[in-house]
């Protein structure tokens, strides 16, 4: 079986795992994940937080984004670009009412909101990364378009990348290829 076929198989399995989680399970786990992220020293030191808005089966970090904004952190959310790349745009308190519908049913900040150059992120910035599956070592399996793999190659080494997922998405091994970019830490509800 090729790496691509293995990835396709794992993606299908993870989608089934996520579909079996109830909305209440996701809500409770998301709350626990937010508290774990807030307890990290890297969170308190981070001047900038690049995050994501959840799809229905993903970890919901919206309360964490509100906390970050209240703490004076710069918060940015991704936009999917036509070249299969991500751009991150800063958001402000109350940003939710101004979001646009993007591809893949994602909510995105408007294109004309200020963007952040990933190569110039300040020391200690955080990137919160979604995926369908992670290993404890930070190997990740995204949805197959490579958006985050390409983005993670452009951030400075001192930027802290954190995979965010439910404990049910942790696996012992994932098929990888040369373009797959790991994260430095994975946070789940456990």
C-alpha positions in Angstrom: 0.0 0.0 0.0 1.4 3.4 -0.9 1.8 6.3 1.6 -1.1 8.1 -0.1 -3.4 5.1 0.2 -2.4 4.7 3.9 -3.1 8.3 4.6 -6.5 8.0 2.9 -7.3 5.0 5.0 -6.3 6.8 8.3 -8.3 9.9 7.3 -11.4 7.8 6.7 -10.9 6.1 10.1 -10.5 9.4 11.9 -13.6 10.9 10.3 -15.5 7.9 11.7 -14.0 8.4 15.1 -14.9 12.1 15.1 -18.5 11.4 13.8 -19.1 9.2 16.8 -18.3 11.9 19.3 -21.4 13.7 20.6 -21.7 17.5 20.5 -21.5 17.4 24.3 -18.3 15.3 24.3 -16.7 17.8 21.9 -17.8 20.8 24.0 -16.5 19.3 27.3 -13.2 18.2 25.6 -12.8 21.6 24.0 -13.2 23.3 27.3 -10.5 21.1 28.9 -8.2 21.7 25.9 -8.6 25.5 26.3 -7.7 25.2 30.0 -4.6 23.1 29.2 -3.4 25.6 26.6 -3.9 28.5 29.0 -1.8 26.6 31.6 1.2 26.4 29.3 4.1 28.7 29.9 4.3 29.2 26.1 0.8 30.6 26.2 1.6 33.3 28.8 4.8 34.3 26.9 3.2 34.4 23.5 2.7 37.9 22.0 1.0 36.5 18.9 -1.4 33.5 18.6 -2.2 32.1 15.2 -5.3 29.9 15.6 -8.2 28.5 13.6 -11.9 28.4 13.8 -13.4 25.0 14.1 -15.3 22.9 11.7 -18.2 21.0 13.5 -15.9 18.0 14.4 -12.9 20.0 15.5 -11.7 21.4 18.8 -13.5 24.7 19.5 -11.0 27.4 20.5 -13.2 30.4 20.2 -13.3 31.0 24.0 -9.5 30.9 24.0 -9.4 33.5 21.2 -11.6 35.8 23.2 -9.3 35.4 26.2 -6.2 36.1 24.1 -7.7 39.3 22.8 -8.7 40.4 26.3 -5.1 39.7 27.5 -3.8 42.0 24.7 -2.3 39.3 22.5 -2.4 39.7 18.7 -4.7 37.0 17.4 -4.8 36.0 13.7 -7.0 33.5 11.8 -6.3 31.7 8.5 -7.7 32.3 5.0 -7.3 29.6 2.4 -5.6 31.2 -0.7 -6.2 30.1 -4.3 -2.7 28.6 -4.5 -3.4 26.2 -1.6 -1.6 28.4 0.8 -2.7 30.0 4.1 -2.5 33.6 5.0 -3.2 34.7 8.6 -5.2 37.9 9.3 -5.4 39.7 12.6 -8.8 39.9 14.3 -10.3 42.2 16.9 -12.9 41.8 19.7 -16.2 41.1 18.1 -14.6 39.7 14.9 -17.2 36.9 14.7 -19.8 39.2 13.1 -17.5 40.1 10.2 -16.3 36.7 9.2 -16.7 35.5 5.6 -17.5 32.1 4.3 -14.5 30.5 2.8 -13.8 27.2 1.0 -14.5 23.9 2.8 -17.3 25.5 4.9 -14.7 27.5 6.9 -15.3 30.9 8.5 -12.5 33.3 7.6 -11.5 36.9 8.3 -12.0 39.3 5.4 -9.1 39.4 2.9 -8.5 43.1 3.5 -7.9 42.7 7.3 -4.2 43.1 8.1 -2.1 40.0 7.4 0.8 38.6 9.3 4.1 37.7 7.6 4.9 34.3 9.1 8.6 34.8 8.6 8.6 37.8 10.9 6.6 36.4 13.8 7.9 37.8 17.1 9.9 35.4 19.4 7.6 33.0 21.3 4.6 33.3 19.0 2.2 30.3 19.0 0.7 28.5 16.0 -2.3 26.3 17.0 -2.6 23.6 14.4 -5.6 21.4 13.6 -5.4 17.9 12.0 -7.3 14.7 11.6 -4.7 12.8 13.6 -1.5 13.3 15.5 1.1 11.1 17.2 2.4 12.1 20.6 5.7 13.0 18.9 3.9 15.7 16.9 3.6 13.9 13.5 0.3 15.1 12.0 -2.1 14.1 9.3 -4.1 16.9 7.8 -7.0 16.7 5.4 -4.8 16.3 2.4 -4.3 19.7 0.8 -1.0 20.5 2.6 -2.1 24.0 3.7 -0.5 23.7 7.2 2.5 21.8 6.0 3.4 24.6 3.6 2.7 27.2 6.2 4.8 25.6 9.0 7.9 25.7 6.7 7.7 29.5 6.7 7.6 30.2 10.4 10.8 31.0 12.5 12.3 28.1 14.5 11.5 30.0 17.8 7.7 30.0 17.0 6.0 27.3 19.0 3.7 25.1 17.0 1.0 23.2 19.0 -1.2 20.5 17.6 -4.7 20.7 19.0 -7.0 17.6 18.9 -9.2 15.4 20.9 -7.5 12.5 22.7 -9.4 10.1 20.3 -7.3 11.6 17.4 -4.0 10.5 18.9 -2.5 7.4 17.2 0.8 5.5 17.6 2.0 5.9 14.0 1.1 7.9 11.0 2.3 7.4 7.4 4.5 10.4 6.4 6.2 11.8 3.4 8.9 14.4 3.0 6.6 17.4 2.9 4.7 16.5 6.2 5.6 19.0 8.9 5.4 18.0 12.6 4.4 20.2 15.5 6.4 20.7 18.6 3.7 19.7 21.1 0.3 18.1 21.0 -2.5 19.1 23.4 -5.6 17.0 24.0 -8.2 17.0 26.8 -6.1 14.5 28.7 
